Amino acid sequence: MAKVKMNVSADDLKSSGRKSFEPGTYHFEIKQADMSTQVSTDSGTKWLDGDDADGIDPERIIVQKIELEFASSSHPDSSASFKVFDQMWLTEKAKWKYVQVLKAIGMDPAAEFDTDELEGKEGAFYLSFKKKKDKDRREGEPEREAFLTPARFLTAEESDQWAKDLPPLINEPDTDDVPF
């Protein structure tokens, strides 16, 4: 049987060993996009998922949102990723975000589309810390001071320029003399 020995310092023992992502610009791919519609009913309101809201009297619709799940990485060629979740509310006040997201993935914000068309689209966004309000915490959820959330979606052109300015994921040596 093979023996294993690794140098582990006192600092290593104190560390969780896991690095957290910092605010910055990240590549993303939309992994999932789900539409929800809040409607008024005789007994109050309820949320309907996806196609369940088709055919509902528009007068009964209170609000709609698209929930997005992103796979994000610090480099477009990286296979290491982390998940980011966000919502696009389909309201007048939040129209700026709708336009920003669709422009970031190269879609026309004025065109009609199916949410399935969002899945697989890629772009870049700037993530920043947002404080989590006590009222938004679920019961039993640990208190967190802040979490990373998209603050700005880059246009397709800005995203292309950002990716061009990145160094290659693996720097290739200038010569054939590799030191190992």
JORANOR-V777953 format. One line per field, one symbol per residue. ss: DSSP state (a for helix, b for strand, c for the rest). phi: phi as a letter, one per 30 degrees, with the letter a starting at -180 (. if undefined). A space follows every 10 residues. Layout:
ss->???
phi->???
This chain:
ss->ccccccccca aaaacccccc cccbbbbbbb bbbbbbbbbb bccbbbbbba aaaccccaaa bbbbbbbbbb bbbccccccc cbbbbbbbbc ccccaaaaaa aaaacccccc ccccaaaacc cbbbbbbbbb bccaaacccc cccccbbbbb bbbccaaaaa aaaaaccccc cccccccccc
phi->.dcbbbdbdd ddddddicdc dcelcbdbbd cabbcbbcbd bdckbaccch ddddideedd dcabbccccc cbbdbecdcd bbcbcabcdc bddcdededd ddddcicddd ddaceddddj dbabbccbdb dcdedcddei dddbdabdbd cacddedddd dedddddedb ddddbddcda
